Amino acid sequence: MTGQDVALLGAGGGIGRAIAEMLVEQGARLWLLDLEERRSPLDSLLSSGPEQARFIAIDLCDESSITAAFREIGKDAGGLDACINAAGIIHRARFLETSAHALAQVMAINVTGPFQALQHAVRLMPQGGRIVNIASAHGLRTSAERSAYAMSKGAILSLTRALAVELGPQGILVNAVAPGPVSVGMQDADSESRRRWQAATPLGRVARPDEVARAVLQLASPLNTFITAQTLVLDGGATANLGGEPDRPG
């Protein structure tokens, strides 16, 4: 990734930070995008200097904020080689108890905002590039009280395939990574849902953030020249295990 210009949405989250750290180690020039209040976890990366990592505040619920952020990237970089979408929030509630406000927020941050951000990113890839979306295993197999979240991540998986088909002729490869629970993820470490996932995993543990980051970088790398429209599931084999029950209502 040396010399590659990469935009990273959701850089302040646990998975986002792991991706950012690995990109900096590999010599990429990085634009870290997140809410201003999520900047502090990135301070150590930003200390490497603006020539390698820059933070740009973005609010995925505000279209003008998205436009301004990518306008700034365009002025600085001129173009992008990759855009990684690690933005997202989790929401847990029973279907009949999910409010319109909660649903709108989940869809804005997990789907609509990233959709609009990727539109801007693609305009900065006239010579081709790579897009990687962080989805979730919940977009494929889920549990009770995850209707809004599972729907949003399912939408990201569908968007990934649609963009791969549409943007392939422009030399843009689009893929998704769908982790199960991650040790620094949004899910409560003590939750029953996470316990079930871990119990169903042949490896007997949840993923580490660096393991997710490594998979993302493989797909975002210029060394990836033919993998597109794919979803790489990082769940330690849980969805293949007929003896486990990660989707049993709890």
ROKOLNU-236746 format. One record per residue (C-alpha): x, y, z. Coordinates in pm, whole numbers, plus 50000, padded with zeros to 5 digits. Layout:
XYZ
...
end
This chain:
500005000050000
503045022849990
502125056249833
498435047549801
495895074549885
493185059450104
490055074050264
488815055750574
485255061350698
484645053651064
488325056551147
487735062551518
486075029051588
487904998151706
488074981651364
488705014951194
491705022251416
493174987851349
492824993450974
494365028151002
497335015451201
498044988350947
497735012450655
500185036750815
502625008250878
502394998950511
503115034350394
499715045550270
498645082150276
495525082250484
492485104650529
490795095350856
487095103850853
484875103751160
482975126151398
485125152551569
484485136851911
485995104251788
489305120251692
491235114852017
491745077051973
493575085751650
496015110751804
498955086651803
498455079851432
498075116551352
501395123551523
503075106451227
502455139151044
500025152950786
502095138350505
500885103750609
497685107250812
495125135350825
491865137051017
488775152250857
485605155651061
482535141150894
478925135850997
477335108150791
473895121350884
474665154450710
475055154350331
476805188150330
479395174950578
480085145050352
480475167650049
482835191150233
484995162650363
485555147450021
486075181449864
488955185950109
490375151750018
490175161049651
492095193149712
494785175149912
495175142849719
493725149949378
492445114249370
492005082449569
493315047349523
490965031949779
488065039750007
487325017950307
483935021050472
484185010650838
481395033450958
478485019551150
476435017651466
474704987751622
471134988251744
469454962051959
465694962152006
462784939851930
461174946251592
457924960251733
459854982351975
462184997851717
461245034451687
461165054051363
463925076151501
466195046651582
465585031151242
466345063851064
469585067951258
470775032451185
470025035850815
471585070650792
474885060350950
475115024750819
473695029050469
472695063450338
475745082650459
478255056750332
476335054850002
476765092349955
480405091250070
481205063749821
479675084649544
482235111649619
485045086149653
484295071149312
484545105549153
488085106749290
488985073449122
489135081948750
491975056948701
490265029148896
490575019149259
489344997049540
486334999649769
485954977750077
482834978750292
482824965650647
479504947750674
478654921550937
477864884650964
474494897651086
473824907150723
473854869950643
472714852250960
471364870451259
469564868051591
466574883251767
466534920551841
468764928851546
466214936951274
467334972551196
471034964551222
470784932451017
468764950550750
471344978250725
474234954050689
472304933350437
471884965350238
475644971050243
476224935950107
473764942449825
475344976249755
478754959749736
477594936049463
475734963249272
478724986749274
481084958949167
478914952748860
478484989548774
482005001748848
483974972148717
484324987148368
485985017248534
488584995148699
487064998549047
486934966149247
484324965049524
484234939449804
482934935150158
484274920350478
481634906350712
482994899551061
481204881951339
481874895751688
485224913451726
487094917952053
486864955952022
483534956351843
480314974851916
478694944752080
478814941652458
481544916652552
479214901252810
476134898852590
474294866052540
474454870952163
478224873352168
478474843252398
476424822652152
478554833451857
481744824252040
480324790752148
479424782951786
482864792051654
485164762151594
488114784351692
486464791352027
486964828952027
485924861051855
488074878951598
490834903551685
490664937551512
494024931851342
492604900451180
489774920551030
492194947950923
494444922950748
491534909550543
490464944850450
493934954450332
494184923550113
491074934649926
492034971749920
495564965149796
496594971149434
497774934949448
494084925749433
493464926749060
490534902949006
488534898149326
485344918749316
481674915849421
482684892249702
481904890850073
484664876850292
483074863450611
485324864850918
483424845051177
485894817751270
483704792051097
480594798751308
478184799751014
479464765850891
479014748851228
475754729451240
476384722251608
476324759051705
473314781451743
474434817851701
471034827751565
468864812451838
466624838951995
467884848752337
end
